[in-house]
Amino acid sequence: MNRAAIFEQIKQKQSFLCVGLDTVKAQLPAEVLQDDDPVFSFNKAIIDATAAYAVAFKPNTAFYETEGSEGWRSLEKTVAYIKEKYPEIFIIADAKRGDIGNTSTAYARAFFDRMQVDAVTVAPYMGNDSVKPFLGFEDKWVVLLALTSNSGSADFQNTPDVNGQPLYTKVIQTASSWAGADKLMFVAGATHPAELANIRAIVPDYFLLVPGVGAQGGDLEAVCRAGLNPQCGLLVNASRSIIYASKSADFAIQAAAEASKLQQQMKVQLQLAGLL
Amino acid sequence: MNRAAIFEQIKQKQSFLCVGLDTVKAQLPAEVLQDDDPVFSFNKAIIDATAAYAVAFKPNTAFYETEGSEGWRSLEKTVAYIKEKYPEIFIIADAKRGDIGNTSTAYARAFFDRMQVDAVTVAPYMGNDSVKPFLGFEDKWVVLLALTSNSGSADFQNTPDVNGQPLYTKVIQTASSWAGADKLMFVAGATHPAELANIRAIVPDYFLLVPGVGAQGGDLEAVCRAGLNPQCGLLVNASRSIIYASKSADFAIQAAAEASKLQQQMKVQLQLAGLL
């Protein structure tokens, strides 16, 4: 999927919501647990309930790997379901991969050729030859970790170099020389709104994937003030606050309500920014 | 597996060889391609051929994920086979994972509880709360990326901070305050022997997992001079040079020969260091 198609969908849905499919089998409502593949059944219901409000879905591979090869199969079915029923929606495998060149190529094939998602999150620690193999696929995207939403982001991402420049801005500056805003996005946590503005100044054109709104406490309005650009430039993710809005039989209805609420807030922000 | 058991095996086998099971289906010899699960058949033959010379096996998840859930199943079968037939051998899932706390916990469960490997490679970029969830499992290990063997390692790992300290040594110093040498190892590429000595000086007691000997060109003798400690303290990995020593029907025999050659060189180094 190319950048124009993402922005088109944002305008149509008046939303830049990414729904994180962080599906933990042990936390599923009793109603789906009797199904053959409860994780997929749950995801299917969440996807149908939230597709009208979301421009992206982001399954995190960790929660599928916990169920082993069966979990990986649930993930494959989930991606195939989205692609078939909602082909306009952007799919991000939140996998945080990255390895030496031939190994990163294998990961890229796993996610782009085999699973056929649109984007993969990649960790920058191993440098250019660990990231570039993901950049060679048409209309596929790397979402590179820059400043993550967790408290541990302070340990290394904020480390200033000899010129006082923190590592996360060096990552952004270096990586933006590897690929343009049509192939590369950055992860920038909603829990750091001041740094978000800094990131936006360094890469005015790039999309930012912003986790941390919802369960992690980030503020949508602050994120928008710092991060919106003329093509929106933001995908704001919420996972647990949507998919676990209720743990009873009404989980899909409550997930839809929660996604709708965020979409309404996003619509206001898009209007304020003159993008609708 | 605890540190004493690893050292015991090193002394018994007179080896600190880790065989990397980076099994690419497209590169397998015709002899195994007709099997139901060629990746597993190949691994089984390689494991049987090299178990006498190796103290660790290290499947890299990328090459299994390229085959989707079926590949993940081949990986599970490979780990189960090693555990059943060679329970003394240390198994490292080379997965380079790392995410926010609850997500890293899911990864740790995937690898330690479900797949039951002994160790997982983890990327440090996201800091303490991304690594610590992997440290809470008895006799399980984190192998943290410090200075990797690829050329891209120069991009960020070598970035000096305001005191001139490169990031990789900050990673090692910081992480060694999170866990001792009984739970934590570091990845230090054989392609950087000078820096290996530096790392050994910072963490005299910790095991180092050293990739880059073999196809990547690292020098075993230089690695040993820089890295051996009184408990050996090294696991030196070779992947492609062993498993693809031959691409014909004699692949297992040639893999054994290649592993044996490395084991003989390691024996000499252990003797020179007075450890045998």
Contacts between the chains, C-beta under 8 A, distances in Angstrom:
chain1	res1	chain2	res2	distance
A	22	B	103	7.2
A	24	B	106	7.2
A	60	B	99	7.1
A	60	B	103	5.8
A	60	B	106	7.9
A	62	B	97	7.4
A	62	B	99	5.9
A	62	B	103	4.6
A	62	B	104	7.4
A	62	B	106	3.9
A	62	B	107	4.6
A	62	B	110	6.8
A	63	B	103	7.5
A	63	B	106	5.2
A	65	B	72	7.9
A	65	B	106	7.2
A	65	B	107	6.5
A	65	B	110	3.8
A	65	B	111	7.8
A	65	B	114	8.0
A	66	B	106	4.8
A	66	B	107	7.8
A	66	B	109	5.0
A	66	B	110	4.6
A	66	B	114	6.5
A	67	B	114	7.5
A	68	B	72	6.9
A	68	B	76	5.9
A	68	B	110	7.2
A	68	B	114	5.1
A	68	B	115	6.8
A	69	B	69	5.1
A	69	B	70	7.7
A	69	B	72	4.1
A	69	B	73	4.0
A	69	B	75	7.9
A	69	B	76	5.7
A	70	B	69	7.7
A	71	B	110	7.8
A	72	B	65	7.9
A	72	B	68	6.9
A	72	B	69	4.1
A	72	B	72	4.4
A	73	B	69	4.0
A	75	B	69	7.9
A	76	B	68	6.0
A	76	B	69	5.7
A	94	B	99	7.9
A	96	B	97	6.8
A	96	B	98	6.1
A	96	B	99	5.6
A	96	B	123	7.3
A	96	B	126	7.9
A	97	B	62	7.4
A	97	B	96	6.9
A	98	B	96	6.1
A	98	B	123	6.6
A	99	B	60	7.1
A	99	B	62	6.0
A	99	B	94	7.9
A	99	B	96	5.6
A	100	B	148	7.0
A	100	B	149	6.6
A	100	B	150	4.2
A	100	B	152	8.0
A	100	B	216	7.9
A	101	B	150	6.5
A	103	B	22	7.2
A	103	B	60	5.8
A	103	B	62	4.6
A	103	B	63	7.5
A	104	B	62	7.4
A	106	B	24	7.2
A	106	B	60	7.9
A	106	B	62	3.9
A	106	B	63	5.1
A	106	B	65	7.2
A	106	B	66	4.8
A	107	B	62	4.6
A	107	B	65	6.5
A	107	B	66	7.8
A	109	B	66	5.0
A	110	B	62	6.8
A	110	B	65	3.8
A	110	B	66	4.6
A	110	B	68	7.2
A	110	B	71	7.9
A	111	B	65	7.8
A	114	B	65	8.0
A	114	B	66	6.5
A	114	B	67	7.5
A	114	B	68	5.1
A	115	B	68	6.8
A	123	B	96	7.3
A	123	B	98	6.6
A	123	B	123	4.8
A	123	B	125	5.1
A	123	B	126	7.7
A	124	B	125	6.5
A	124	B	155	7.9
A	124	B	156	6.3
A	125	B	123	5.2
A	125	B	124	6.5
A	125	B	125	4.6
A	125	B	145	6.0
A	125	B	148	7.8
A	125	B	156	6.2
A	125	B	157	6.8
A	126	B	96	7.9
A	126	B	123	7.7
A	126	B	145	7.1
A	126	B	148	5.1
A	126	B	150	6.1
A	126	B	152	5.5
A	126	B	153	6.4
A	126	B	157	7.8
A	127	B	150	6.9
A	127	B	151	7.6
A	127	B	152	2.6
A	127	B	153	5.7
A	127	B	154	6.5
A	127	B	155	3.3
A	127	B	156	5.9
A	127	B	157	7.1
A	128	B	151	7.9
A	128	B	152	4.5
A	128	B	155	5.5
A	129	B	150	5.3
A	129	B	151	5.8
A	129	B	152	4.0
A	130	B	150	6.5
A	130	B	152	5.3
A	131	B	152	7.6
A	145	B	125	6.0
A	145	B	126	7.1
A	148	B	100	6.9
A	148	B	125	7.8
A	148	B	126	5.1
A	148	B	130	8.0
A	149	B	100	6.6
A	150	B	100	4.2
A	150	B	101	6.6
A	150	B	126	6.1
A	150	B	127	6.9
A	150	B	129	5.3
A	150	B	130	6.5
A	151	B	127	7.5
A	151	B	128	7.9
A	151	B	129	5.8
A	152	B	126	5.5
A	152	B	127	2.6
A	152	B	128	4.4
A	152	B	129	4.0
A	152	B	130	5.3
A	152	B	131	7.6
A	153	B	126	6.4
A	153	B	127	5.7
A	154	B	127	6.5
A	155	B	124	7.8
A	155	B	127	3.3
A	155	B	128	5.5
A	155	B	174	6.0
A	156	B	124	6.2
A	156	B	125	6.1
A	156	B	127	5.9
A	156	B	167	6.6
A	156	B	170	7.0
A	156	B	171	6.5
A	156	B	174	7.6
A	157	B	125	6.8
A	157	B	126	7.8
A	157	B	127	7.1
A	159	B	161	5.4
A	159	B	167	6.7
A	159	B	170	6.5
A	160	B	161	6.5
A	160	B	162	5.6
A	161	B	159	5.4
A	161	B	160	6.5
A	161	B	161	6.2
A	161	B	162	7.3
A	162	B	160	5.6
A	162	B	161	7.3
A	162	B	162	6.1
A	162	B	164	7.1
A	164	B	162	7.1
A	167	B	156	6.7
A	167	B	159	6.7
A	167	B	167	6.9
A	170	B	156	6.9
A	170	B	159	6.5
A	171	B	156	6.5
A	174	B	155	6.0
A	174	B	156	7.6
A	216	B	100	7.9
